[in-house]
Amino acid sequence: MKRLMILMTLVITIIGCKKDNNNRTSAVPKVTNTGYDGTLLFVDKAKDFQIQTDVASAFSSTNPNIEITSSGLIKRFMSGEVVPITITNKVNSAYKTTIYALAATDVTFVKPYSDYHAEDATDALASYRQGWSTLNKLPTSNETFAIVVRHADADDGIDYSVNHSDAGPANWWKSCDPAQARQLSTIGKQNATDLGKVFKDLNYTISRVYSSEFCRAVTTATLINAGPAIQLNADLNHPSHNVSGKPLFDNLVNLLKVQPVDNKLTLVVAHHPLNRVDRTDYPTFPKVIPFIWTGSYFIKVSADHNLTYEGAVSLSMYKFWRDLKLKK
């Protein structure tokens, strides 16, 4: 009888274990999407993206930049944003986890940014993946990089001219008067300040800072406060007043070609036309780069001044990486 009871107990235990393994009632959900690298889930759709897990799970997020159903279907996700998503085991709610997802797209925005969006990126997913990889290795002591930043949110006012005309007040593009040129909004000023704080927290050694002459770019560079004096460069101006006769990317190339290769960082603050690259002599650059307000992309400068594209990074990505690295 005693042996029989022991045997029955053993059988019940085995059956119970199998049930537990099948239903995974004591398992923290794990994301199984191929776009998850263990730290960040790269979401390549602005809507109708299904998060997959190894157990039946419920999903939620309070972040306003995402709309997600309880079944894990993303219905809306603002491009370039990183948001937390809570995933809970449906069978046993005691087992849950929080992951972070990046909207690695370039198509979903709301006003006012949607009014100032450039062309959609050639391949936003690949660009953000590459930028994330570069972000993880900076700062580096044996390579020279440039960080090319689009000025922060600027929807206060309107440019006096958008057609290359010199008519109107002298130097209107340099004016900080919203009646003459678009200026940073309150959010834009905060975002520029936040980006500068991230650079300092990450110990970026920025040895040179260049800016367009437009007040919105200069203000962005000023609020980033990287350290070196800001050098104004008219060749970086928005096409609404740029007399160089060349595309902005060509002017950027010319600028970086004469910078020292000193294993430090150069910061360039300018405008969204820098996201358009049509030069075949720079095959590593996509034709169109994700370039949202206060977003940036990396360029590596080799010893012979060859330039290679090293990916795009949004402000939200910078903040997430800073907080992850500093364990905030």
N, C-alpha and C positions, 0 to 999 in steps of 0.2 A: 504493500500500500504506500509506504513512504517513497519507494522508488517511482511508483506511478505518479504521485503528486509532484515529485521533482521533475519528471518528464513532462507533465502537463504544464507546469510553470514555465519550463524551457520553451515549449511550443508556443505558449501564449506570448512570451517575450519576443520570440522570433517573428511571430505574426505581427505583433505590435510594432516592431522595428521596421518590418517591410511596409506597413501602412504609413508609418512616419516618413519613410524614404520616398514612397510614392506620392504622398500628399505634401511632403516637405513642410510640415507644420512647424518645424523648428529651424527654419532656414531663412537667413537674411537674403532677400532677392538680389540677384546678380543680373546686370544688363548684358544681353548677348548680341546686341547690334554690332556689326563689323566696324561701325564708326566710333566705337567707344575705345579709348586707349587706356582705360583704368583711372584716368583723371578727368578727362573731358569728353563728353559725347558730342561729336560733330554732326549736326543736323543739316542735311543738304537740301531740305525743302522748307519753304515758308509756311506750308500747311500740308495736312494729310500725311504726316510722318508718324509711323507707329514705333513706339519704344517697345522692345522685346525683352522679356526676362525669363529666367529659368524656372520660375514658379508663378502661379497665378497671383497677380499683384494689383493693387490700387494705386493710382498716381494723383499727385496734387502739387500745386505751386501757387503761392500768393503773389508772385512777381507780376506786375502789370504788363511786362513785355512779352508774356506768353499766355496762350489760352490752350489748356490741355484737358482732355476728358479723363474721367476716373479709370478708363480702360487704357490710358497711355497714348491716345491719339492726339498729336499736336495739331491744333486747328489754326493757330496764328502764332508767329514767332518773329519778333522784330530783328532785322538783320544786324549782325555784329554783336548782339547782346549775349552775355553769359548769365544764366539764371539757375537757381537751385530747384531741384525737383525731388519731392519726397516720394519714395516707393515703399509700400507697405504690403507685407505678406497677407493675402486675402484670408487665408485659413487661420492664421495666428497674428493678430495685429501687433503683438509684442515685438515682432521681428520686422524691422524697417531700416531703411538707409536713405541718405541724401546724396544725390549725384548732381553734377553740374553739366549743363548743356550749352553749347554755342550755336547760335543761328549762323551757320557758315554759308550764308546766302547774301545776295545783294539786290533784293527785289521788294522787300516789305518795309515800308516807312509810313509815318503819319506826318501831317502838316506840323510845323512849317518845313521840315526837312525835305519832304517829298517834292516841294516846289524848287528845290535846289539840288536835286539828285542828278548826277551825271549818267553816262551810259552804264548799262548793267555790266558787271564784270565778266570777263571771258570765262573764267573758272574760279568762282569765289571759294569753293570748297578746297581746291588744291592750294589756292593762295593763302587761305587762313591756316591750313595744315602746315604749310611751309613756314609761315610767320610764327606759329606756335612753337615749332621746332627751334627756330632762331631765337625766339624770346627765352627759351629754356637754357640757352647757352651763353647769353649775354649777361654781364659784360665779359669780354674776352681780352686777354692781355697780349695776344699774338696776331690779331686781325684788325683791320681798319673798316669801320662801318659808317654809313650815313643813315640817319633817321629822317625820312621825308614826311612831314606832318601837314595835313590839311588843317587850316585854321579852325578854331572852335565854332560852335553854333552862332550863326550871324544872320539873323532875320529882323534886325532893328534898322529900318530905313530902306533905301533903295539907291543903287548906283546911279549917278547923274547920267552916265553914258554907258551903253552896252554895245556900241557899234564902232569902236575904235575912233570915235570923234574927239577932237581936241576942243570942241566948243564947250562953253561954260566956264565956271570959276577956275582960276589958275590952280593947278595941282589938286583938283577936286578929289582925286583918288587917295590922296594922303590925308584928307580931312577926317576928323573923328566926329563930324557932324552928320547925324543920320539923314539930314536933308540933302546931303551931297553924296554919301556913300554908305553902303550897308555896314553896320557895326555889330559887335558881339552882343548877344542878348545876355540877360542875367545868368541863364543856364550856361551859355557859352563861356562866360567869365569864370564860373565855378569849375567847368570842365577843364579849361586851360590850367587853372590853378591845381586841380586834381592830378592832371598829367605831370606837371612839374614835381608834385609831391611823390608820385610813383617813381620818376626818374631818380630822385634823391634817395628814396627808400631802397632802390635797387643798386645804388652806388654807381650809376652811370657817369663815366668821366667824359663830359662833353667839352671839347676844346675849342669848337668854333660854332657860332650861331649865325645863320643867314635868314633874312626875311624879305618877303615882298614889301613894297612901299605902302601897300594898302593898310589903312589903320587897323582893320580887323586882323590882319596877319601880324602886324607889329604888336598889337595888344596881346595876341595869343602868345607870341614869343616872350613878351615882357612878363606875363603872368606865369609862364612855365619857369622863368627865372633860373635858367640852367647854369648861370655863372658868367661866362664870357660876354663881352659887350656885343650887342646885336648889330650886325653889319647889314645895312639895307642894300638890296640889289634889284634894280628896276627890271632886269631880265626875268625875274621871278613874278612880275606883276600879272594879275589876271588879264586875259585878252581884251577886256573892256578898256584897258589902257596899258598896252605893252607895245612899244614901238620897235622892238628888236626885229620884227618880221619873221621870227622863227617860232616853232612850237615850244611850249614851256619845257617839255622833256628835253629837247635839244639844248636849251639854255641850262637846264640842270646838269646835263652831261658835261657841258663846257665848264661849269663851276666846279664840279667834283674832280675833273681832270687836273686841275691845278692845285688841289689841296694836298697837304703833306700826307704821306702814308706812314702814320705814326702809331698805329694800333690803338687809336682813340676814336671818339665819336664826333661826327659833324651833324648838327641839327639844322634842318632846312624847313622853314614854315612858309607855305605858299597856298595855292588854290587847286580846285578839283581838276582843271585841265591837265595837271601833271599825271592823272591816271591813264591818259591815252598815250600809248606807245606804238608807233608804227615803223620804227627803225629795224630793219632786218639785221643790222650789225650787232644787235643786242638780243640774241635768240632766247636767252633765259627769261626775258621779260614777257609776260602775257600782254596781249594787245590792249586790254582794258583791265585795270586793277581796282579792287574794292577800295573806295576812298571816301568814307563817310566823315562827317565833322569830327574833328579831334582824332581821327584815325590816322594811321601812318603805314608806310612800308619801309622795309630795310633794303639797303644796297651795300654789298660788300665791295671794297676797293682793293684790288690786288697790288702787288709791288710795282707792276708795270701800268697801273692805273686802268686796268680792265674792270668793268663794272658788271656785277651779276646781281640779279634779283633774288632776294632772300625772304619774300613773303610779306603778307599784310597783317596788321594787328589793330584791332579796335581798342578804344579806351576801356571798354568793359573787360577785354582780354588782359590788358595791362594790369588793371586793378585785381582781377582774379589771380593772376600769376604772382603779383606782389603779396597778396594776402596768403596765398598758398605757401610761398617761400618763407615768409615771415611768421607763418602759422598764426595769422590773426583770426 
